[in-house]
Amino acid sequence: MPFGQGVWHILRELPQTPVVVCWIEGGWGSFASYRGGPPMKHKSLDRRRHIDIAVSEPRVLDAAVLADHRTARAALRQACLDCRDWLGLPVPEEEKNEGMLDEPTVEEAPDAGAESINP
């Protein structure tokens, strides 16, 4: 699923904002998802659902990346796919064929730390 331009507009206005990207796996079909209808309606509460979360290091996107919304969106999409890879999940075929750009340039935010949460 492609990223919208909203994040790009925010980051263009505040270019030094650190971005933390994450991938949450296992939520589709849960009590709070849209699968099977509106969230939390006519669904049983799933207390023991296994959810995996991978969180990137905070990073500031380079000015060259923010210059064009397509480049920024591709950089964020790639960061999401990197998080997915940390969980050992394959990259969907449609993402492989998206025409991803070469490695986006990012700067680490000061005191950046990384976490991968896998309960």
N, C-alpha and C positions, 0 to 999 in steps of 0.2 A: 504494500500500500504506500503510495507516495506521500511525502510530507507536504503540507500546505505552506503558504507564504507567510502566515502569521508570525511564526518564530523568527523568520528572516527579518520582518519589519521591526520587531522588538530588538533584535541584535544589531540591526543597522543603526538604531537610535542609541543603543547602549552597547557599543562594541567591546568593551572590557568586561562584560558580564561572563563569568564562568558558566559553562554549560555542562550539565551532568546528564548523560544519556543512559537509559536503562532498557532492558528487555525483560518482560514479565511473561513467563510461559506457564500455561495451565489454567488460565482464567476463563477461556472461552467455554461456555456451557455452564459456568458457575451461576450462583444465585444472583450476582450483580451484573451478568453479561446480557447482551441482547439476543443471544441464541435462544430460539424458541419463544420469543416475545419480549415485551418490555422487561427491564431489570426488576427483580424483586416481586414480580407479579406471577402468581400461579406456578411458583417453583419452590421446591423444598430447600431449606437452608442446608448448605453443604459445609459442615464443620471440619471435616477431615480431608478436604481437597488438597492435593499436593501442588504447591506453586513454587516454581524456581524463579529467582530474580538475579540478574547480573547488572551491576552498576559500574559505569566507567569512571575514570578519574575526572575531576573538574578540569575543563580546558577552555581556553579563550580562542575562538576562531580567528584566524589570521585575516587581516583586512582584504587581502586578495580573494579569499574564500567568500567574504561577505559582499564583495563588489557585485556579484550576480546571484540572484535567488536560486538559479538552477545549480550553481556550484555549491552554495551553502546547503541546499536540500540534499544534494548528493553526498556531501561530507557528513551530514547528520544521519542519513540513511546508512552509510557505510559504518558509522559509529554504532548504530543499532545492530547491524549485522555482526560486528565484532563482538558485541555483548552476547548475541545469540551463539556465536562460536565458542565463547567461554563456557557456555552450558553444554557444549558438545552437540549442539543441534545443527543439522545441515542447512545450507543456504537454499531457500526455495528456488526452483528453476526460473521463475519469472524475475527474480532479483538478479540472477546471473546474467540474464539477457536484457537488463534495464539499460545497458550502456553506461555502466558506472564509470566515473571519472577516475583518473590516476589518484594516488594517495593524496588526500587533502592535507593542506598545511594547517597545523594547529599548534598553539603554544600552551604549555602546561601552566595552569594557574598557580600562584604562589601557595606553598604548603598543600599541594594537591596530594590526595591519597586515593587509593583504589580499593574497591571491595567487590567481591563476588559472593552473593549470598545464595546458598544452596541448601535449604533446610532438609 
